[in-house]
Amino acid sequence: MAFDSTKSYYSISEVTKIAGVPAYLLRYWEGFFTELKPARDTRGNRRYTNRDIAMVLNIKDLVYEKGYKLGKASEMVKGKPRNSDDDHKTTEILKLQKQIGSEKNRHSAVDERRTLLLKEIKVEIEDSLQLLGYAIELAPQCAKAKNRLLAGFLLDNTSVTYCAYSTSNC
């Protein structure tokens, strides 16, 4: 995990790029972790060594990747003996958090499919309502044509054929 380079000292902005953590967090960690004490130049700027960068990367791994709180990570950096029961609990918590995250992803996929299906149903209902509205508008015309058809049937077969053609729009 150590950072290898021929450069002796790094500025805080260079370390933020290397470690992928913001500068304010590095400053906070300096106050929290007594082992992380970068030297200062004559102007008071921090000068991180390869050892300091390795420490930052180790702290980042403990906090971000392994999920330890800062107090526990500080104990681990100092080399104090760890309670294996706490490590087991932390591992179990991380597993559960990952499981919850995967379930959220699965639920979001189901929700997306459900939303798409509901949108399709909405479009179909709107189309049906539009057709129903059109049919309601034509209903009076169809009723008149139906009456003409019945009247034509009573007269003779030729008028039935004529009325049937006139009602084809219904």
Phi, psi and omega in degrees: 000348181294152181262121182257131176194162178274349180284139183275319185229150180230146176280168181295326179293325177292322180291324178297323178289320181292313185275335181078028175235151182289159183297321181297328179288322176299317179297320179295316180298327178300323178283332184272318181260110183293338180286340182264094180226087178292148179290165178239146175273186184295335179270358178092005179283145180289140177234102182275135175265175176299325178296317179297319180295321177298321178295316179299315180295324177294315179297316179300318179297316181295319186277311187276316186275316184268347173081018179284148172283164186299322180299313179293319178298322178297317177299319182292322179293322180288342178090014177292150179297140182262152173273114184295334177295319177296319178299319179297318179297318179297317178298317180296318179298317179297319178298316180295321178296318177296320179296317178297319178298318180291324177294322177298318178297318180294319179293324179293326177293319178295318179297322178296315178297320179297318179297316178297318179296317178296324177295319178297317179297320179299316179298317179296319179295317178298319177297317179296318179295322178296316178295321179296319177298319178296319179294322179294321178297324182274348184304314180298322179295320180293323180297317178296317180295321179296318178297320177295322180297313179297319179295320179294324179294324180292329181285298177192174185290329182292323178288333176297315179298316180298314181291326179297320177293326183285341181259013183294341179285340181282000000 
